[in-house]
Amino acid sequence: MLSESERFRYQRQLIVTDWDQEKLKCSTVLVAGTGGLGGVIAQYLAAAGVGTLRLLDDDSVDLSNLNRQILFRTDDIGKPKSILACERLAALNPEIKIEALVERLTEGSASRIAAGCDVIVDGFDNQPGRFLLNSIASRMHIPYIYGAVDEWHGQASFFYPPATPCLACLVRETTPTTRKIPVFGAVPGVIGSLEAAMTIRYLMTGETPLAGQLLIFQSDTMSFDVLCFEKNPTCQVCGAKARAK
Amino acid sequence: MEIYIKAGWKLRRLLQPDVDYDTRRVEVAEGETVKEILRTLDIDPSEVAFIFVDDQIKNLSYKPTAGQMLTLQPPAIGG
């Protein structure tokens, strides 16, 4: 049941077709990373009124983060990102519950961190972290909303095996991970917004428009492309053998 | 035989498209693998994260057939 202040706060979205504020209020979302992608995702989910946000980030703010990580300011340097994000988002929307986790996602901590979440949203900045999220999401049967950026382009998808392929079905070969990733703020802004929109739409309607599809945004040509892909039956994460374990 | 290669962002510059802004028509020998084709085009295969052909992900050992469109995407890792 929405309070009077919630009805006032959300009045402009309550009139959006298909909107279900109660469902959002009852939802719990894990935002993995609070940087370029995660900061945007978390802000939109908090503003929209997702009932519980769990913010995971073990990093502290660095001066070089500030070209893209719009939750943070220059005087935040050295402070833990998830705590700061929690404070900023609580100021934005005190109606919701926000949990800050200053820790690294590991095989050991994953079940506790993701427990009770309706969706896991990817705000990570590295491939090993994403593969771990993917494997946890698959094992715990939680939808995983994927996003990643690099220079002038970004990607997004929705993984929820066995109904859909997973990240490991898409990325089968090793990609370089040691280089410093070139990135400027607007691209994670776009991809993070898409991830937030996908999360909200899924939580309210159960629809999964990017299941089995990879959306590619290229900001140098201002183009959006969608590439379809299928499940890999021998996938180590979501293939038949992996599921039988 | 002729195939078409379409490439995203960084790979597009290496591809030197001639059909439209992101697609190049390429003459290849039958049985040539994607890896061999990329080397001929002076594209480092390690720069390619995904190869899509007809809604399916293929690997570097895939051998395209005449008229096929290969879509190459570079990796996106950051956040």
Contacts between the chains, C-beta under 8 A, distances in Angstrom:
chain1	res1	chain2	res2	distance
A	33	B	79	5.7
A	35	B	79	5.9
A	36	B	78	7.2
A	36	B	79	5.5
A	37	B	79	4.2
A	38	B	79	6.9
A	122	B	79	7.4
A	123	B	79	5.7
A	124	B	79	5.2
A	125	B	77	7.6
A	125	B	78	5.2
A	125	B	79	3.6
A	126	B	77	6.6
A	126	B	79	7.6
A	127	B	77	5.2
A	147	B	79	7.2
A	148	B	76	4.0
A	148	B	77	6.0
A	148	B	78	6.6
A	148	B	79	6.3
A	149	B	76	5.7
A	149	B	78	5.0
A	149	B	79	6.3
A	150	B	9	7.7
A	150	B	74	6.9
A	150	B	75	6.5
A	150	B	76	4.1
A	150	B	77	5.9
A	150	B	78	5.3
A	151	B	9	6.4
A	151	B	10	6.6
A	152	B	9	5.6
A	153	B	8	6.1
A	153	B	9	4.2
A	153	B	74	7.4
A	153	B	76	6.3
A	154	B	76	6.0
A	155	B	73	7.8
A	155	B	76	4.8
A	169	B	57	7.5
A	170	B	50	6.9
A	170	B	57	6.6
A	171	B	49	6.6
A	171	B	50	7.3
A	172	B	57	6.9
A	172	B	59	6.6
A	173	B	49	7.5
A	173	B	59	6.5
A	173	B	60	7.5
A	175	B	49	5.1
A	175	B	75	4.0
A	175	B	77	6.5
A	176	B	46	6.6
A	176	B	75	6.9
A	176	B	77	7.8
A	177	B	77	6.3
A	181	B	77	5.6
A	181	B	78	3.3
A	182	B	78	7.7
A	183	B	78	4.7
A	188	B	78	7.7
A	188	B	79	6.4
A	214	B	50	7.4
A	214	B	73	7.9
A	216	B	8	5.9
A	216	B	73	6.5
A	218	B	8	6.2
A	218	B	9	5.5
A	220	B	9	6.6
A	221	B	21	6.8
A	221	B	22	7.7
A	225	B	8	7.6
A	227	B	50	7.7
A	227	B	52	5.0
A	227	B	55	7.7
A	227	B	71	6.2
A	227	B	73	7.6
A	228	B	55	4.1
A	229	B	52	6.7
A	229	B	55	6.5
A	229	B	56	6.8
A	229	B	57	5.2
A	230	B	55	6.7
A	230	B	56	6.1
A	230	B	57	7.8
A	232	B	57	7.6
